């Protein structure tokens, strides 16, 4: 699972969570399960995997689209916090540089 957080003015924290080992929403093998999880999340107003209000997305994120969407929201200065594999950190950092976001990597 991958989770990133962005601190945006007016919203303390916006979380983006992905179950990277799961099949994507467009994969026919997983479409029934995804539909059921979407309906359950809408009804319960929380994610059935994490219990949080932020919905866990299946598959790997398309970083360009994720960062573009955050950029288009134009909510002010964006700070991205990352903890995980170094290879992915390079990808996330490059997107942050592309969109002018601050990037912070945590080491545990």
C-alpha beads as a LAMMPS data file, in Angstrom:
LAMMPS data file: protein, C-alpha beads

108 atoms
107 bonds

1 atom types
1 bond types

-500.0 500.0 xlo xhi
-500.0 500.0 ylo yhi
-500.0 500.0 zlo zhi

Masses

1 110.0

Atoms # bond

1 1 1 0.000 0.000 0.000
2 1 1 1.197 3.501 -0.738
3 1 1 -0.028 6.639 0.968
4 1 1 0.975 10.201 0.303
5 1 1 -0.141 13.305 2.076
6 1 1 -0.359 16.891 0.935
7 1 1 -0.771 19.811 3.296
8 1 1 -3.016 22.361 1.642
9 1 1 -4.257 25.682 3.000
10 1 1 -7.867 25.340 4.123
11 1 1 -7.413 21.582 4.438
12 1 1 -4.943 20.332 6.976
13 1 1 -4.169 17.131 5.133
14 1 1 -5.323 15.533 1.914
15 1 1 -4.406 11.869 1.689
16 1 1 -3.991 9.761 -1.438
17 1 1 -3.929 6.030 -0.764
18 1 1 -3.272 3.250 -3.261
19 1 1 -3.323 -0.530 -2.893
20 1 1 -0.490 -1.098 -5.350
21 1 1 -0.777 -4.885 -5.300
22 1 1 -4.472 -4.706 -6.276
23 1 1 -5.762 -4.847 -9.820
24 1 1 -6.689 -1.473 -11.282
25 1 1 -10.312 -0.306 -11.557
26 1 1 -10.231 -0.952 -15.304
27 1 1 -9.215 -4.603 -14.976
28 1 1 -12.224 -6.822 -15.732
29 1 1 -11.116 -9.356 -13.102
30 1 1 -11.627 -6.778 -10.349
31 1 1 -14.525 -4.675 -11.608
32 1 1 -17.211 -6.429 -9.515
33 1 1 -15.183 -6.134 -6.330
34 1 1 -14.418 -2.470 -7.004
35 1 1 -18.076 -1.686 -7.629
36 1 1 -19.039 -3.356 -4.343
37 1 1 -16.295 -1.497 -2.426
38 1 1 -17.371 1.816 -4.016
39 1 1 -21.014 1.262 -3.023
40 1 1 -20.061 0.261 0.515
41 1 1 -17.753 3.293 0.900
42 1 1 -20.502 5.614 -0.337
43 1 1 -23.050 4.116 2.061
44 1 1 -20.782 4.024 5.115
45 1 1 -18.904 7.257 4.250
46 1 1 -15.592 5.532 4.946
47 1 1 -13.182 3.179 3.262
48 1 1 -13.824 -0.466 4.095
49 1 1 -10.103 -1.312 3.923
50 1 1 -8.721 1.419 6.212
51 1 1 -11.807 2.770 7.972
52 1 1 -10.793 6.296 6.919
53 1 1 -12.862 8.783 4.919
54 1 1 -10.165 8.770 2.238
55 1 1 -10.931 6.088 -0.350
56 1 1 -8.160 3.580 -1.093
57 1 1 -7.584 3.399 -4.847
58 1 1 -6.646 0.081 -6.478
59 1 1 -3.524 -0.282 -8.578
60 1 1 -0.609 2.036 -9.127
61 1 1 -1.221 5.768 -9.351
62 1 1 -0.615 7.731 -12.525
63 1 1 1.583 10.344 -10.869
64 1 1 1.294 12.942 -13.609
65 1 1 -2.504 12.931 -13.292
66 1 1 -2.451 12.953 -9.479
67 1 1 -0.083 15.926 -9.286
68 1 1 -1.848 17.744 -12.126
69 1 1 -5.177 17.487 -10.266
70 1 1 -3.682 18.824 -7.030
71 1 1 -2.017 21.633 -8.989
72 1 1 -5.269 22.583 -10.738
73 1 1 -7.069 22.887 -7.396
74 1 1 -4.843 25.940 -6.841
75 1 1 -5.103 25.828 -3.043
76 1 1 -1.741 27.468 -2.377
77 1 1 1.605 25.968 -1.390
78 1 1 1.633 22.153 -1.449
79 1 1 3.885 20.012 0.733
80 1 1 4.277 16.324 -0.128
81 1 1 5.459 13.904 2.545
82 1 1 6.816 10.530 1.496
83 1 1 8.110 7.457 3.272
84 1 1 8.958 4.379 1.262
85 1 1 11.209 2.877 -1.361
86 1 1 14.045 5.119 -2.636
87 1 1 13.213 4.405 -6.303
88 1 1 9.681 5.708 -5.874
89 1 1 11.002 8.689 -3.902
90 1 1 12.873 9.798 -7.042
91 1 1 9.676 9.633 -9.085
92 1 1 7.650 11.552 -6.490
93 1 1 10.400 14.149 -6.047
94 1 1 10.597 14.700 -9.822
95 1 1 6.821 15.312 -9.960
96 1 1 7.090 17.728 -7.020
97 1 1 9.815 19.656 -8.843
98 1 1 7.730 19.689 -12.030
99 1 1 4.708 21.197 -10.245
100 1 1 6.582 23.376 -7.728
101 1 1 5.555 21.384 -4.643
102 1 1 7.759 20.972 -1.572
103 1 1 8.975 17.391 -1.135
104 1 1 9.888 15.830 2.224
105 1 1 11.182 12.298 2.597
106 1 1 11.048 10.550 5.949
107 1 1 13.547 7.833 6.854
108 1 1 12.599 5.147 9.374

Bonds

1 1 1 2
2 1 2 3
3 1 3 4
4 1 4 5
5 1 5 6
6 1 6 7
7 1 7 8
8 1 8 9
9 1 9 10
10 1 10 11
11 1 11 12
12 1 12 13
13 1 13 14
14 1 14 15
15 1 15 16
16 1 16 17
17 1 17 18
18 1 18 19
19 1 19 20
20 1 20 21
21 1 21 22
22 1 22 23
23 1 23 24
24 1 24 25
25 1 25 26
26 1 26 27
27 1 27 28
28 1 28 29
29 1 29 30
30 1 30 31
31 1 31 32
32 1 32 33
33 1 33 34
34 1 34 35
35 1 35 36
36 1 36 37
37 1 37 38
38 1 38 39
39 1 39 40
40 1 40 41
41 1 41 42
42 1 42 43
43 1 43 44
44 1 44 45
45 1 45 46
46 1 46 47
47 1 47 48
48 1 48 49
49 1 49 50
50 1 50 51
51 1 51 52
52 1 52 53
53 1 53 54
54 1 54 55
55 1 55 56
56 1 56 57
57 1 57 58
58 1 58 59
59 1 59 60
60 1 60 61
61 1 61 62
62 1 62 63
63 1 63 64
64 1 64 65
65 1 65 66
66 1 66 67
67 1 67 68
68 1 68 69
69 1 69 70
70 1 70 71
71 1 71 72
72 1 72 73
73 1 73 74
74 1 74 75
75 1 75 76
76 1 76 77
77 1 77 78
78 1 78 79
79 1 79 80
80 1 80 81
81 1 81 82
82 1 82 83
83 1 83 84
84 1 84 85
85 1 85 86
86 1 86 87
87 1 87 88
88 1 88 89
89 1 89 90
90 1 90 91
91 1 91 92
92 1 92 93
93 1 93 94
94 1 94 95
95 1 95 96
96 1 96 97
97 1 97 98
98 1 98 99
99 1 99 100
100 1 100 101
101 1 101 102
102 1 102 103
103 1 103 104
104 1 104 105
105 1 105 106
106 1 106 107
107 1 107 108
